[in-house]
Protein backbone atom coordinates (compact mmCIF):
# COMPACT_ATOMS: atom_id res chain seq x y z
CA UNK A 1 0.00 0.00 0.00
CA UNK A 2 1.41 3.36 -1.05
CA UNK A 3 1.28 6.44 1.16
CA UNK A 4 -0.57 9.35 -0.47
CA UNK A 5 0.27 13.04 -0.10
CA UNK A 6 -1.10 16.32 -1.46
CA UNK A 7 1.48 18.30 -3.42
CA UNK A 8 -0.68 20.93 -5.10
CA UNK A 9 -3.87 22.88 -4.49
CA UNK A 10 -5.89 25.42 -6.43
CA UNK A 11 -9.26 27.10 -6.06
CA UNK A 12 -11.76 29.62 -7.35
CA UNK A 13 -14.59 30.48 -4.97
CA UNK A 14 -16.57 33.39 -3.54
CA UNK A 15 -13.78 34.26 -1.09
CA UNK A 16 -10.89 34.41 -3.57
CA UNK A 17 -9.68 33.11 -6.89
CA UNK A 18 -6.63 31.38 -5.41
CA UNK A 19 -5.60 29.36 -2.37
CA UNK A 20 -3.69 32.10 -0.56
CA UNK A 21 -6.64 34.48 -0.68
CA UNK A 22 -9.04 31.75 0.42
CA UNK A 23 -6.93 30.79 3.43
CA UNK A 24 -6.58 34.45 4.39
CA UNK A 25 -10.38 34.79 4.28
CA UNK A 26 -10.75 31.66 6.42
CA UNK A 27 -8.36 33.08 8.99
CA UNK A 28 -10.18 36.43 9.00
CA UNK A 29 -13.61 34.82 9.22
CA UNK A 30 -14.66 36.84 6.19
CA UNK A 31 -18.03 36.22 4.57
CA UNK A 32 -18.18 35.87 0.79
CA UNK A 33 -21.97 35.57 0.66
CA UNK A 34 -23.42 38.62 -1.07
CA UNK A 35 -26.38 39.80 -3.12
CA UNK A 36 -26.62 37.78 -6.33
CA UNK A 37 -26.02 39.41 -9.69
CA UNK A 38 -27.91 37.19 -12.15
CA UNK A 39 -30.71 37.62 -14.71
CA UNK A 40 -34.31 37.58 -13.43
CA UNK A 41 -33.29 38.01 -9.80
CA UNK A 42 -36.63 39.76 -9.20
CA UNK A 43 -38.43 36.44 -9.86
CA UNK A 44 -36.50 34.66 -7.10
CA UNK A 45 -37.22 34.67 -3.40
CA UNK A 46 -33.58 33.73 -2.68
CA UNK A 47 -31.35 36.63 -3.63
CA UNK A 48 -28.04 35.82 -1.89
CA UNK A 49 -25.25 33.38 -2.56
CA UNK A 50 -21.54 32.72 -2.56
CA UNK A 51 -21.07 34.07 -6.08
CA UNK A 52 -17.67 34.46 -7.73
CA UNK A 53 -17.84 38.17 -8.51
CA UNK A 54 -15.45 39.69 -11.01
CA UNK A 55 -14.99 36.44 -12.90
CA UNK A 56 -13.46 37.17 -16.31
CA UNK A 57 -13.32 34.12 -18.60
CA UNK A 58 -11.30 36.05 -21.19
CA UNK A 59 -8.47 36.40 -18.68
CA UNK A 60 -8.05 32.61 -18.74
CA UNK A 61 -9.42 31.27 -22.04
CA UNK A 62 -9.63 32.17 -25.71
CA UNK A 63 -12.97 32.71 -27.43
CA UNK A 64 -13.13 29.19 -28.88
CA UNK A 65 -12.63 27.72 -25.41
CA UNK A 66 -15.24 29.96 -23.81
CA UNK A 67 -17.82 28.69 -26.31
CA UNK A 68 -17.02 25.14 -25.19
CA UNK A 69 -16.59 25.65 -21.41
CA UNK A 70 -19.50 26.00 -19.02
CA UNK A 71 -18.66 28.09 -15.96
CA UNK A 72 -18.15 24.97 -13.79
CA UNK A 73 -15.51 23.80 -16.28
CA UNK A 74 -13.86 27.22 -16.34
CA UNK A 75 -13.56 27.24 -12.55
CA UNK A 76 -12.14 23.71 -12.60
CA UNK A 77 -9.48 24.39 -15.20
CA UNK A 78 -8.20 27.50 -13.44
CA UNK A 79 -8.05 25.64 -10.11
CA UNK A 80 -6.32 22.68 -11.79
CA UNK A 81 -3.72 24.98 -13.35
CA UNK A 82 -2.92 26.41 -9.93
CA UNK A 83 -2.69 22.97 -8.30
CA UNK A 84 -0.51 21.40 -10.98
CA UNK A 85 1.76 24.43 -11.12
CA UNK A 86 2.29 24.23 -7.35
CA UNK A 87 2.95 20.48 -7.53
CA UNK A 88 5.69 20.98 -10.12
CA UNK A 89 4.60 17.85 -11.99
CA UNK A 90 4.84 17.53 -15.76
CA UNK A 91 2.68 14.88 -17.41
CA UNK A 92 4.09 15.05 -20.94
CA UNK A 93 6.15 11.88 -20.61
CA UNK A 94 5.55 8.47 -19.04
CA UNK A 95 3.90 10.02 -15.98
CA UNK A 96 0.94 10.99 -18.15
CA UNK A 97 0.10 7.29 -18.53
CA UNK A 98 0.28 6.84 -14.75
CA UNK A 99 -1.87 9.81 -13.78
CA UNK A 100 -5.54 10.65 -14.15
CA UNK A 101 -8.30 12.91 -12.96
CA UNK A 102 -11.37 12.25 -10.83
CA UNK A 103 -13.65 15.20 -10.13
CA UNK A 104 -16.97 15.68 -8.41
CA UNK A 105 -19.98 17.73 -9.48
CA UNK A 106 -23.68 17.43 -8.79
CA UNK A 107 -25.10 19.53 -11.60
CA UNK A 108 -22.41 19.83 -14.25
CA UNK A 109 -23.25 22.50 -16.83
CA UNK A 110 -26.29 23.98 -15.12
CA UNK A 111 -25.61 27.42 -16.60
CA UNK A 112 -25.61 25.89 -20.07
CA UNK A 113 -28.93 24.13 -19.42
CA UNK A 114 -30.38 27.38 -18.10
CA UNK A 115 -29.18 29.53 -21.01
CA UNK A 116 -30.43 27.13 -23.65
CA UNK A 117 -33.78 26.44 -22.04
CA UNK A 118 -34.23 30.21 -21.91
CA UNK A 119 -33.36 30.46 -25.61
CA UNK A 120 -35.66 27.64 -26.71
CA UNK A 121 -38.66 28.11 -24.42
CA UNK A 122 -38.45 31.80 -23.54
CA UNK A 123 -37.17 33.30 -26.78
CA UNK A 124 -38.68 30.77 -29.20
CA UNK A 125 -35.40 29.78 -30.85
CA UNK A 126 -35.42 26.49 -32.76
CA UNK A 127 -31.70 25.80 -32.72
CA UNK A 128 -29.00 25.63 -30.07
CA UNK A 129 -25.24 25.70 -30.44
CA UNK A 130 -23.79 22.36 -31.64
CA UNK A 131 -21.52 22.21 -28.56
CA UNK A 132 -24.34 22.37 -26.01
CA UNK A 133 -24.09 18.67 -25.12
CA UNK A 134 -20.28 18.53 -24.63
CA UNK A 135 -20.54 21.81 -22.71
CA UNK A 136 -23.19 20.69 -20.22
CA UNK A 137 -22.17 17.06 -19.59
CA UNK A 138 -21.02 16.30 -16.05
CA UNK A 139 -17.70 14.87 -17.22
CA UNK A 140 -16.80 17.98 -19.26
CA UNK A 141 -14.50 19.44 -16.60
CA UNK A 142 -12.67 16.15 -15.99
CA UNK A 143 -12.25 15.59 -19.73
CA UNK A 144 -10.87 19.07 -20.36
CA UNK A 145 -8.45 18.78 -17.44
CA UNK A 146 -7.23 15.45 -18.81
CA UNK A 147 -6.74 16.96 -22.27
CA UNK A 148 -5.00 20.13 -21.13
CA UNK A 149 -2.52 18.28 -18.93
CA UNK A 150 -2.10 15.01 -20.87
CA UNK A 151 -3.57 12.84 -18.10
CA UNK A 152 -4.02 9.48 -19.81
CA UNK A 153 -4.82 7.31 -16.79
CA UNK A 154 -8.18 6.82 -15.00
CA UNK A 155 -10.37 9.85 -15.68
CA UNK A 156 -14.03 10.25 -14.75
CA UNK A 157 -16.60 12.27 -12.81
CA UNK A 158 -18.48 11.39 -9.64
CA UNK A 159 -21.98 12.78 -9.07
CA UNK A 160 -23.29 12.11 -5.56
CA UNK A 161 -24.94 15.43 -4.77
CA UNK A 162 -23.25 17.21 -1.85
CA UNK A 163 -20.72 14.40 -1.31
CA UNK A 164 -19.43 14.40 -4.90
CA UNK A 165 -16.05 15.99 -4.20
CA UNK A 166 -15.29 13.79 -1.20
CA UNK A 167 -16.28 10.69 -3.14
CA UNK A 168 -14.06 11.81 -6.03
CA UNK A 169 -11.09 12.52 -3.77
CA UNK A 170 -11.64 9.22 -2.01
CA UNK A 171 -11.45 7.37 -5.32
CA UNK A 172 -8.30 9.27 -6.25
CA UNK A 173 -6.80 8.34 -2.87
CA UNK A 174 -7.60 4.66 -3.41
CA UNK A 175 -6.06 4.68 -6.89
CA UNK A 176 -2.77 6.16 -5.73
CA UNK A 177 -2.65 4.05 -2.57
CA UNK A 178 -3.27 0.83 -4.51
CA UNK A 179 -0.63 1.65 -7.15
CA UNK A 180 -3.17 2.02 -9.96
CA UNK A 181 -1.90 5.57 -10.51
CA UNK A 182 1.25 7.46 -9.57
CA UNK A 183 -0.60 10.75 -9.25
CA UNK A 184 -4.20 11.92 -9.53
CA UNK A 185 -5.73 15.34 -10.09
CA UNK A 186 -8.89 15.50 -8.01
CA UNK A 187 -11.45 17.74 -6.34
CA UNK A 188 -14.72 19.19 -7.54
CA UNK A 189 -16.66 22.13 -8.89
CA UNK A 190 -20.13 23.56 -9.18
CA UNK A 191 -21.92 26.56 -10.64
CA UNK A 192 -25.66 26.51 -9.99
CA UNK A 193 -26.09 30.23 -9.29
CA UNK A 194 -28.39 30.93 -12.21
CA UNK A 195 -32.14 31.45 -12.36
CA UNK A 196 -33.04 27.82 -13.04
CA UNK A 197 -30.55 26.44 -10.53
CA UNK A 198 -31.79 28.60 -7.68
CA UNK A 199 -35.46 28.25 -8.60
CA UNK A 200 -35.13 24.46 -8.33
CA UNK A 201 -33.53 24.71 -4.88
CA UNK A 202 -36.19 27.17 -3.71
CA UNK A 203 -38.71 24.37 -4.09
CA UNK A 204 -36.99 22.36 -1.35
CA UNK A 205 -37.54 25.15 1.21
CA UNK A 206 -34.12 24.62 2.76
CA UNK A 207 -32.60 27.94 1.67
CA UNK A 208 -31.96 30.95 3.88
CA UNK A 209 -32.91 34.40 2.65
CA UNK A 210 -30.42 36.24 4.85
CA UNK A 211 -27.39 34.22 6.03
CA UNK A 212 -25.91 30.78 6.68
CA UNK A 213 -25.56 30.12 10.44
CA UNK A 214 -24.32 26.56 10.97
CA UNK A 215 -24.97 25.10 14.43
CA UNK A 216 -26.57 28.32 15.70
CA UNK A 217 -30.01 27.85 17.29
CA UNK A 218 -31.52 30.53 15.02
CA UNK A 219 -30.20 29.02 11.77
CA UNK A 220 -32.77 29.03 9.01
CA UNK A 221 -31.23 27.23 6.07
CA UNK A 222 -28.35 26.86 3.66
CA UNK A 223 -26.92 29.35 1.17
CA UNK A 224 -25.58 28.20 -2.19
CA UNK A 225 -22.12 29.00 -3.47
CA UNK A 226 -20.12 28.31 -6.61
CA UNK A 227 -16.53 27.59 -7.53
CA UNK A 228 -13.98 24.80 -7.56
CA UNK A 229 -11.03 23.35 -5.71
CA UNK A 230 -8.54 20.93 -7.21
CA UNK A 231 -5.63 19.00 -5.68
CA UNK A 232 -2.76 16.81 -6.76
CA UNK A 233 -2.64 13.50 -4.87
CA UNK A 234 0.70 11.75 -5.29
CA UNK A 235 2.69 8.76 -4.04
CA UNK A 236 4.78 9.85 -1.06
CA UNK A 237 7.98 8.25 -2.38
CA UNK A 238 7.50 9.84 -5.78
CA UNK A 239 7.05 13.24 -4.14
CA UNK A 240 10.08 12.74 -1.90
CA UNK A 241 12.35 11.75 -4.76
CA UNK A 242 11.66 15.01 -6.54
CA UNK A 243 11.74 16.97 -3.26
CA UNK A 244 8.21 18.28 -3.70
CA UNK A 245 6.53 20.41 -1.06
CA UNK A 246 4.00 18.26 0.79
CA UNK A 247 0.86 20.04 1.99
CA UNK A 248 -0.65 17.11 3.92
CA UNK A 249 -0.94 13.33 3.86
CA UNK A 250 -4.24 11.62 3.05
CA UNK A 251 -4.49 8.68 5.41
CA UNK A 252 -8.05 7.40 5.35
CA UNK A 253 -11.37 7.38 3.56
CA UNK A 254 -14.78 5.79 4.06
CA UNK A 255 -18.18 6.00 2.42
CA UNK A 256 -21.56 4.71 3.51
CA UNK A 257 -25.18 4.83 2.45
CA UNK A 258 -28.05 5.56 4.85
CA UNK A 259 -30.44 3.53 2.69
CA UNK A 260 -33.22 5.37 4.48
CA UNK A 261 -34.51 8.63 3.00
CA UNK A 262 -33.87 10.73 -0.10
CA UNK A 263 -33.43 14.01 1.81
CA UNK A 264 -33.39 13.41 5.58
CA UNK A 265 -29.92 12.55 6.96
CA UNK A 266 -29.21 9.59 9.23
CA UNK A 267 -27.05 9.73 12.34
CA UNK A 268 -26.12 6.09 11.95
CA UNK A 269 -25.00 6.46 8.34
CA UNK A 270 -22.90 9.53 9.09
CA UNK A 271 -21.38 7.90 12.17
CA UNK A 272 -20.41 4.78 10.23
CA UNK A 273 -18.63 6.92 7.62
CA UNK A 274 -16.70 8.88 10.26
CA UNK A 275 -15.74 5.75 12.17
CA UNK A 276 -14.80 4.01 8.91
CA UNK A 277 -12.43 6.79 7.86
CA UNK A 278 -10.69 6.64 11.24
CA UNK A 279 -10.46 2.87 11.04
CA UNK A 280 -9.07 3.03 7.51
CA UNK A 281 -6.44 5.51 8.71
CA UNK A 282 -5.70 3.41 11.83
CA UNK A 283 -6.52 6.37 14.03
CA UNK A 284 -8.40 6.77 17.28
CA UNK A 285 -10.87 9.60 17.98
CA UNK A 286 -8.35 11.10 20.42
CA UNK A 287 -5.91 11.58 17.51
CA UNK A 288 -8.24 14.00 15.71
CA UNK A 289 -7.78 17.69 16.44
CA UNK A 290 -10.12 19.22 13.87
CA UNK A 291 -13.27 18.24 11.99
CA UNK A 292 -14.39 20.21 8.97
CA UNK A 293 -18.11 19.70 9.31
CA UNK A 294 -20.65 19.34 6.54
CA UNK A 295 -22.55 21.98 8.55
CA UNK A 296 -25.09 23.28 6.05
CA UNK A 297 -27.03 25.50 8.42
CA UNK A 298 -30.22 23.44 8.16
CA UNK A 299 -31.78 22.19 11.36
CA UNK A 300 -31.84 18.54 10.32
CA UNK A 301 -28.28 18.35 9.00
CA UNK A 302 -26.56 20.18 11.83
CA UNK A 303 -28.11 18.26 14.71
CA UNK A 304 -27.69 14.93 12.92
CA UNK A 305 -24.01 15.61 12.26
CA UNK A 306 -23.39 16.66 15.86
CA UNK A 307 -25.10 13.50 17.09
CA UNK A 308 -22.95 11.37 14.77
CA UNK A 309 -19.74 13.05 15.98
CA UNK A 310 -20.81 12.57 19.60
CA UNK A 311 -21.49 8.89 18.94
CA UNK A 312 -18.12 8.21 17.31
CA UNK A 313 -15.97 10.40 19.54
CA UNK A 314 -17.68 9.75 22.86
CA UNK A 315 -16.07 11.79 25.67
CA UNK A 316 -13.49 13.06 23.18
CA UNK A 317 -16.24 14.97 21.35
CA UNK A 318 -15.97 17.75 23.94
CA UNK A 319 -12.29 18.25 23.08
CA UNK A 320 -12.27 18.22 19.26
CA UNK A 321 -12.70 21.45 17.30
CA UNK A 322 -15.33 21.36 14.57
CA UNK A 323 -16.30 24.17 12.20
CA UNK A 324 -18.24 24.75 9.02
CA UNK A 325 -16.83 27.14 6.43
CA UNK A 326 -20.06 27.15 4.41
CA UNK A 327 -21.10 30.33 6.23
CA UNK A 328 -18.20 32.01 4.41
CA UNK A 329 -18.22 30.57 0.88
CA UNK A 330 -21.69 29.04 0.68
CA UNK A 331 -22.63 25.45 -0.09
CA UNK A 332 -21.01 24.51 -3.38
CA UNK A 333 -23.10 21.31 -3.54
CA UNK A 334 -20.91 18.89 -5.54
CA UNK A 335 -17.83 21.11 -5.20
CA UNK A 336 -18.15 21.90 -1.52
CA UNK A 337 -15.99 19.15 -0.03
CA UNK A 338 -13.06 20.20 -2.21
CA UNK A 339 -13.09 23.83 -1.06
CA UNK A 340 -13.52 22.68 2.53
CA UNK A 341 -10.46 20.43 2.31
CA UNK A 342 -8.45 23.65 2.15
CA UNK A 343 -9.55 24.41 5.72
CA UNK A 344 -8.20 21.02 6.82
CA UNK A 345 -4.87 21.72 5.14
CA UNK A 346 -4.72 25.13 6.82
CA UNK A 347 -5.36 23.55 10.22
CA UNK A 348 -2.60 20.98 9.68
CA UNK A 349 0.02 23.22 8.06
CA UNK A 350 -0.58 26.58 9.68
CA UNK A 351 -2.23 25.68 12.96
CA UNK A 352 -5.18 27.98 12.17
CA UNK A 353 -8.72 26.71 12.63
CA UNK A 354 -11.27 28.33 10.34
CA UNK A 355 -14.26 29.55 12.37
CA UNK A 356 -17.99 28.94 12.03
CA UNK A 357 -19.11 32.49 11.35
CA UNK A 358 -22.70 33.68 11.78
CA UNK A 359 -22.98 31.80 15.07
CA UNK A 360 -25.35 33.69 17.37
CA UNK A 361 -27.14 31.34 19.77
CA UNK A 362 -26.02 28.03 21.32
CA UNK A 363 -28.11 25.02 20.35
CA UNK A 364 -28.35 22.25 22.99
CA UNK A 365 -28.47 19.71 20.15
CA UNK A 366 -25.20 21.07 18.73
CA UNK A 367 -23.28 21.35 22.00
CA UNK A 368 -19.78 20.88 20.54
CA UNK A 369 -16.83 23.23 20.12
CA UNK A 370 -17.82 24.75 16.77
CA UNK A 371 -15.12 27.47 16.88
CA UNK A 372 -17.70 30.27 16.81
CA UNK A 373 -17.02 33.40 14.74
CA UNK A 374 -13.28 33.81 15.36
CA UNK A 375 -10.41 31.71 13.99
CA UNK A 376 -8.26 29.92 16.53
CA UNK A 377 -4.60 28.96 16.69
CA UNK A 378 -3.97 25.36 17.69
CA UNK A 379 -1.65 22.51 16.83
CA UNK A 380 -3.48 19.89 14.81
CA UNK A 381 -1.91 16.61 13.70
CA UNK A 382 -5.01 14.94 12.24
CA UNK A 383 -8.11 16.41 10.59
CA UNK A 384 -11.18 14.87 9.01
CA UNK A 385 -13.59 16.32 6.45
CA UNK A 386 -17.26 15.29 6.42
CA UNK A 387 -19.65 15.28 3.47
CA UNK A 388 -23.23 14.02 3.74
CA UNK A 389 -25.50 14.17 0.69
CA UNK A 390 -29.12 13.92 -0.34
CA UNK A 391 -29.81 10.29 -1.11
CA UNK A 392 -28.10 9.33 2.14
CA UNK A 393 -24.61 9.20 0.64
CA UNK A 394 -21.78 9.87 3.07
CA UNK A 395 -18.04 10.32 2.44
CA UNK A 396 -15.34 11.21 4.98
CA UNK A 397 -11.63 11.88 4.41
CA UNK A 398 -8.88 11.78 7.04
CA UNK A 399 -5.68 13.81 6.71
CA UNK A 400 -2.45 13.93 8.72
CA UNK A 401 0.09 16.71 9.15
CA UNK A 402 2.92 16.35 6.64
C-alpha positions, 0 to 999 in steps of 0.5 A, a space after each residue: 500500500 502506497 502512502 498518499 500526499 497532497 502536493 498541489 492545491 488550487 481554487 476559485 470560490 466566492 472568497 478568492 480566486 486562489 488558495 492564498 486568498 481563500 486561506 486568508 479569508 478563512 483566517 479572517 472569518 470573512 463572509 463571501 456571501 453577497 447579493 446575487 447578480 444574475 438575470 431575473 433576480 426579481 423572480 426569485 425569493 432567494 437573492 443571496 449566494 456565494 457568487 464568484 464576482 469579477 470572474 473574467 473568462 477572457 483572462 483565462 481562455 480564448 474565445 473558442 474555449 469559452 464557447 465550449 466551457 460551461 462556468 463549472 468547467 472554467 472554474 475547474 481548469 483554473 483551479 487545476 492549473 494552480 494545483 498542478 503548477 504548485 505540484 511541479 509535476 509535468 505529465 508530458 512523458 511516461 507520468 501521463 500514462 500513470 496519472 488521471 483525474 477524478 472530479 466531483 460535481 452534482 449539476 455539471 453544466 447547469 448554466 448551459 442548461 439554463 441559457 439554452 432552455 431560456 433560448 428555446 422556451 423563452 425566446 422561441 429559438 429552434 436551434 441551439 449551439 452544436 456544442 451544447 451537449 459537450 458543454 453541459 455534460 457532467 464529465 466535461 470538466 474532468 475531460 478538459 483537465 485530462 486533455 489540457 494536462 495530458 492525463 491518460 490514466 483513469 479519468 471520470 466524474 463522480 456525481 453524488 450530490 453534496 458528497 461528490 467531491 469527497 467521493 471523487 477525492 476518495 477514489 483518487 486516494 484509493 487509486 494512488 494508494 493501490 498503485 493504480 496511478 502514480 498521481 491523480 488530479 482530483 477535487 470538484 466544482 459547481 456553478 448553480 447560481 443561475 435562475 433555473 438552478 436557484 429556482 429548483 432549490 427554492 422548491 426544497 424550502 431549505 434555503 436561507 434568505 439572509 445568512 448561513 448560520 451553521 450550528 446556531 439555534 436561530 439558523 434558518 437554512 443553507 446558502 448556495 455557493 459556486 466555484 472549484 477546488 482541485 488537488 494533486 494526490 501523489 505517491 509519497 515516495 515519488 514526491 520525496 524523490 523530486 523533493 516536492 513540497 507536501 501540503 498534507 498526507 491523506 491517510 483514510 477514507 470511508 463511504 456509507 449509504 443511509 439507505 433510508 430517506 432521499 433528503 433526511 440525513 441519518 445519524 447512523 450512516 454519518 457515524 459509520 462513515 466517520 468511524 470508517 475513515 478513522 479505522 481506515 487511517 488506523 486512528 483513534 478519535 483522540 488523535 483528531 484535532 479538527 473536523 471540517 463539518 458538513 454543517 449546512 445550516 439546516 436544522 436537520 443536517 446540523 443536529 444529525 451531524 453533531 449526534 454522529 460526531 458525539 457517537 463516534 468520539 464519545 467523551 473526546 467529542 468535547 475536546 475536538 474542534 469542529 467548524 463549518 466554512 459554508 457560512 463564508 463561501 456558501 454550499 457549493 453542492 458537488 464542489 463543496 468538499 473540495 473547497 472545505 479540504 483547504 480548511 483542513 490543510 490550513 489547520 494541519 500546516 498553519 495551525 489555524 482553525 477556520 471559524 464557524 461564522 454567523 454563530 449567534 445562539 447556542 443550540 443544545 443539540 449542537 453542543 460541541 466546540 464549533 469554533 464560533 465566529 473567530 479563527 483559533 490557533 492550535 496545533 493539529 496533527 489529524 483532521 477529518 472532512 465530512 460530506 453528507 449528501 441527499 440520497 443518504 450518501 456519506 463520504 469522509 476523508 482523514 488527513 495527517 500533518 505532513 
